[in-house]
Amino acid sequence: MLAISARIELAPENTVAYVAAAQKIIVPTHEEAGCLLYSIAVDINHSNVIWITEQWESESALIAHLSMPHIIEFLAFCGTVDITDMNVIKFDVSAAGPLELPES
């Protein structure tokens, strides 16, 4: 499994347009083969920071996702807004399970 964590910082005046464009890619991405999780959220402390969390069954599923028409259109839109900082990390996950919280 692959996991992606992306932090995207936008010029404040671009945040509303970015969120509106991002909302359009959620449903079609969830329908893609190999998509285990796809979530986009606004940071509660910094309203111009967007977090994207993804989980994919395989590298090939992720590559296929990146070539989907809705993603190509979204990435083209991203070229029209002022992204002031971006950090995207891909994790290759060999095992995953629930977090067991310690007894208090």
C-alpha positions as CSV (number, residue, x, y, z in Angstrom):
1,M,0.0,0.0,0.0
2,L,1.1,3.6,-0.7
3,A,0.2,6.6,1.4
4,I,0.5,10.2,0.4
5,S,0.5,13.2,2.7
6,A,0.5,16.6,1.0
7,R,0.6,20.0,2.6
8,I,-0.3,22.8,0.3
9,E,-0.1,26.5,1.3
10,L,-2.0,28.9,-0.9
11,A,-2.1,32.7,-1.2
12,P,-5.1,33.5,1.0
13,E,-7.1,34.9,-1.9
14,N,-6.8,31.6,-3.7
15,T,-8.1,29.3,-1.0
16,V,-11.9,29.5,-1.8
17,A,-11.3,28.8,-5.5
18,Y,-8.9,25.9,-4.7
19,V,-11.4,24.3,-2.3
20,A,-14.2,24.6,-4.9
21,A,-12.0,22.9,-7.5
22,A,-10.8,20.2,-5.1
23,Q,-14.4,19.3,-4.2
24,K,-15.0,18.2,-7.9
25,I,-12.3,15.5,-7.8
26,I,-13.3,13.7,-4.6
27,V,-16.1,11.5,-5.9
28,P,-14.5,10.5,-9.2
29,T,-11.3,9.7,-7.3
30,H,-13.1,7.5,-4.8
31,E,-14.5,5.5,-7.7
32,E,-11.0,4.7,-9.1
33,A,-9.6,1.2,-9.0
34,G,-7.1,1.0,-6.2
35,C,-8.2,4.0,-4.2
36,L,-8.4,3.1,-0.5
37,L,-8.6,6.7,0.9
38,Y,-8.7,10.2,-0.7
39,S,-9.4,13.2,1.6
40,I,-8.8,16.9,1.2
41,A,-9.1,19.2,4.3
42,V,-8.5,22.8,5.3
43,D,-6.1,23.2,8.2
44,I,-8.1,24.4,11.2
45,N,-5.2,26.7,12.3
46,H,-4.3,28.1,8.9
47,S,-7.2,28.6,6.5
48,N,-4.9,28.9,3.5
49,V,-3.3,25.5,4.2
50,I,-4.7,22.4,2.5
51,W,-4.0,18.8,3.6
52,I,-4.4,15.9,1.1
53,T,-4.3,12.4,2.5
54,E,-4.3,9.4,0.1
55,Q,-4.0,5.6,0.3
56,W,-3.5,3.5,-2.8
57,E,-3.3,-0.3,-3.3
58,S,-0.3,0.0,-5.5
59,E,2.1,2.3,-7.4
60,S,0.3,1.5,-10.6
61,A,-3.1,2.6,-9.1
62,L,-1.5,5.9,-8.1
63,I,0.1,6.4,-11.5
64,A,-3.3,5.6,-13.2
65,H,-4.9,8.2,-10.8
66,L,-2.5,10.9,-11.9
67,S,-3.5,10.3,-15.6
68,M,-7.2,10.5,-15.0
69,P,-9.0,13.4,-16.9
70,H,-10.4,14.9,-13.6
71,I,-6.9,15.0,-12.1
72,I,-5.2,16.4,-15.2
73,E,-7.9,19.2,-15.2
74,F,-7.4,19.8,-11.5
75,L,-3.6,20.0,-11.9
76,A,-4.0,22.5,-14.7
77,F,-6.2,24.6,-12.4
78,C,-3.5,24.4,-9.7
79,G,-1.2,26.1,-12.2
80,T,-3.5,29.2,-12.1
81,V,-3.3,29.8,-8.4
82,D,-0.5,31.0,-6.2
83,I,0.8,28.0,-4.3
84,T,3.3,29.5,-1.8
85,D,4.6,26.3,-0.4
86,M,4.1,22.6,-1.0
87,N,5.4,19.4,0.6
88,V,4.2,16.0,-0.8
89,I,5.5,12.8,0.8
90,K,4.9,9.3,-0.5
91,F,5.1,6.4,2.0
92,D,5.5,2.7,1.0
93,V,3.5,1.0,3.8
94,S,4.3,-2.7,4.6
95,A,1.8,-3.0,7.4
96,A,-1.1,-1.1,8.8
97,G,-3.6,-1.6,11.6
98,P,-5.5,0.2,14.3
99,L,-3.8,2.3,16.9
100,E,-4.3,0.9,20.4
101,L,-4.5,3.7,22.9
102,P,-3.0,3.0,26.4
103,E,-5.3,2.6,29.3
104,S,-5.5,5.7,31.5
